[in-house]
Amino acid sequence: MLSYSPSNLAASALYLARKIIHRREGNWTAELQKHTGYTEEQLRSCAKDMCILITCIEKCALQAVRKKFSTKKFFEVALIKIEH
Protein backbone atom coordinates (compact mmCIF):
# COMPACT_ATOMS: atom_id res chain seq x y z
CA MET A 1 0.00 0.00 0.00
CA LEU A 2 3.06 2.24 0.17
CA SER A 3 2.73 2.97 -3.53
CA TYR A 4 -0.43 5.00 -2.86
CA SER A 5 -0.52 8.52 -1.47
CA PRO A 6 -2.23 9.11 1.89
CA SER A 7 -5.02 11.05 0.19
CA ASN A 8 -5.56 8.22 -2.31
CA LEU A 9 -5.70 5.68 0.54
CA ALA A 10 -8.24 7.77 2.43
CA ALA A 11 -10.44 8.35 -0.62
CA SER A 12 -10.18 4.69 -1.63
CA ALA A 13 -11.18 3.57 1.87
CA LEU A 14 -14.26 5.78 1.64
CA TYR A 15 -15.00 4.48 -1.86
CA LEU A 16 -14.66 0.86 -0.72
CA ALA A 17 -16.75 1.40 2.41
CA ARG A 18 -19.54 2.93 0.34
CA LYS A 19 -19.41 -0.01 -2.09
CA ILE A 20 -19.57 -2.53 0.77
CA ILE A 21 -22.42 -0.76 2.54
CA HIS A 22 -24.49 0.19 -0.51
CA ARG A 23 -23.57 -2.83 -2.69
CA ARG A 24 -24.11 -0.98 -5.93
CA GLU A 25 -22.25 0.67 -8.74
CA GLY A 26 -22.02 4.39 -9.30
CA ASN A 27 -22.06 5.58 -5.71
CA TRP A 28 -19.06 7.89 -6.18
CA THR A 29 -20.78 11.24 -6.62
CA ALA A 30 -19.59 14.44 -8.23
CA GLU A 31 -19.50 16.00 -4.76
CA LEU A 32 -17.20 13.27 -3.44
CA GLN A 33 -14.99 13.67 -6.49
CA LYS A 34 -14.85 17.42 -5.91
CA HIS A 35 -13.89 17.11 -2.24
CA THR A 36 -11.36 14.29 -2.63
CA GLY A 37 -9.93 15.27 -6.00
CA TYR A 38 -10.21 11.67 -7.25
CA THR A 39 -12.45 10.09 -9.84
CA GLU A 40 -13.92 6.64 -9.36
CA GLU A 41 -11.52 5.28 -11.96
CA GLN A 42 -8.52 6.66 -10.06
CA LEU A 43 -9.65 4.87 -6.87
CA ARG A 44 -10.47 1.43 -8.22
CA SER A 45 -6.93 0.01 -8.15
CA CYS A 46 -6.23 1.03 -4.57
CA ALA A 47 -9.72 -0.03 -3.43
CA LYS A 48 -9.20 -3.43 -5.07
CA ASP A 49 -5.90 -3.87 -3.22
CA MET A 50 -7.62 -2.89 0.05
CA CYS A 51 -10.38 -5.39 -0.62
CA ILE A 52 -7.83 -8.17 -1.11
CA LEU A 53 -6.20 -7.25 2.20
CA ILE A 54 -9.41 -7.23 4.20
CA THR A 55 -10.75 -10.45 2.72
CA CYS A 56 -7.51 -12.29 3.60
CA ILE A 57 -7.13 -10.81 7.09
CA GLU A 58 -8.25 -13.93 8.94
CA LYS A 59 -5.23 -15.82 7.60
CA CYS A 60 -2.75 -13.11 8.60
CA ALA A 61 -0.38 -13.82 11.48
CA LEU A 62 -0.69 -10.27 12.83
CA GLN A 63 -4.03 -10.30 14.64
CA ALA A 64 -3.75 -7.59 17.35
CA VAL A 65 -5.68 -4.93 15.45
CA ARG A 66 -8.31 -7.44 14.31
CA LYS A 67 -8.81 -8.62 17.90
CA LYS A 68 -9.07 -5.04 19.14
CA PHE A 69 -11.78 -4.17 16.63
CA SER A 70 -13.64 -7.42 17.32
CA THR A 71 -14.68 -6.16 20.76
CA LYS A 72 -17.99 -4.56 21.71
CA LYS A 73 -16.15 -1.34 22.54
CA PHE A 74 -15.44 -0.93 18.81
CA PHE A 75 -18.84 -2.31 17.72
CA GLU A 76 -17.24 -5.57 16.51
CA VAL A 77 -16.50 -4.04 13.09
CA ALA A 78 -13.72 -6.55 12.45
CA LEU A 79 -16.30 -9.34 12.53
CA ILE A 80 -18.32 -7.98 9.61
CA LYS A 81 -18.18 -10.46 6.74
CA ILE A 82 -17.43 -8.94 3.37
CA GLU A 83 -18.85 -10.68 0.34
CA HIS A 84 -17.52 -9.95 -3.12
N, C-alpha and C positions, 0 to 999 in steps of 0.2 A: 504494500500500500504506500510505500515511500515514494513511488513514482508519481503520486497524485498530490496536488497542492492542498493545503488545509481547507481552503474555500471550496475546492472541488469535492473533497471528502465530506464536508458538512452538507453541501447541496445534494450530493449523491445519497447521503444517509436520509435526508428528508424525502428525496424522490423515492427511494426504496421503501421507506416506512409508509408513504402514501400508497404505493402499489400494493404492499402487503395488506394494509387496512382496507383499502377500497376495492382491491382485486379487479381493477379495470384499466384499460388503456386510456391514454389521453388525459391524465389527471394533472399534468404539469401545465399550469396556466400561464398566461402572458404576464400576470402579476408576479408569479414566482420567478419567472425568467427575468423580469425587470429587476427584482430585488436581489437575486443571486448572481445575475450576470451570465447564467448558463442556460443553454437550450437543453431540451430533453435528449437530443442526440449526443450532446457533449457529456451527459451524465451516465449514459447507458453502460459504458465500459467499466467505470468505477463501481457503479451499482451492481453490475453482474459479479465483479470480483468480491464485493461485500457479501452478496448473496451466497456465493460459494463458501466463504469463510463461516457465515452463521449457520449454514446447513450442515457443515462438518464439525461444528464445535464440540459435539458430544464425544468425538473420537480424540480430541486434542488432550495432550498430557497436562496442559496448564489450565486448571479448573477453578482457581481462586475467584476470579471475577464472576464466572458462571455460578458458582455456589453463592456468592454474595447476592447476586441479583435473582436468586431462586427463593429468597426469603420473603416473608410477608411484608417486612419493612419496605421492600422495594417492589411490592405488588407482584412478585413472582414472574417478572417479565422474561426472565431467562427460560422459563418453562413453556412459553408460548411456542407451539409447533408451527413451523412455516412450511406451507405446501407450495410447490412450484410445478 
